[in-house]
Structure formats: structure tokens, C-alpha cells
Amino acid sequence: MGVCMQQQKIDRGSRLWRLNRKVESEPWIHGAISAATRHWPGYMIEAACLGLFMVSACSFTVLLQHPGSAIRQMLPSARVRRLLTGVAMGLTAIALIYSPCAYSGACE
């Protein structure tokens, strides 16, 4: 794996900054594939959480906004229905972010 580190000095005002750059002799796709194979469980958890959020958002929206819904007829105010939809989506997002299985660190 032909990876070497180069140091480069950059003048930022009166200070000299050192940057470490990777110079790779192989294409970037190998690094992307390597990262994907190492971190696939975290990616699957993120995908599952996104899917759960979308199902929850669709369910609450249909429950509160569909003209044939009993809850919609109990709540004639569109503002109250929108508020409840937003609260439900916010609580769903909070529950997914702070769930014990969401360890991937995307929200840190």
C-alpha cells in the first residue's frame, strides 16, 4: 500500500501551519470500499433508523391529516393537527437519536 505522509508548511498571517497530507498511489475507491466494509453495521443502523423515522412520519401524518381519519374530525383546527404532527416527529427523532442501538455517532 503505497501511502506516505508529506508535511507542508503554509504561512497563515505570521504563523506557520503544518499540514499532514496523505499521498496515495492507489485510487480513492479502495479506501472507500475498505471504510464501507469496516463500518457496515453502523451504516445499516443509520438506514434502519431513517426508515423507522419515515414510517413514523407517514403514519402520524396520515393519522392526523387524512380526511377520513377519526382523529382529524375530532381536531378541526389545522394548526393543532400540524402542531401534533411536528411534536410526534420530533419525539420520534429524539427517541431514535438517544436509543441504545444508535451507536454510529452520526448525531454527535
Helices and strands as residue ranges (DSSP letters): E 3-12, E 15-24, H 28-38, H 40-65, H 70-74, H 78-97
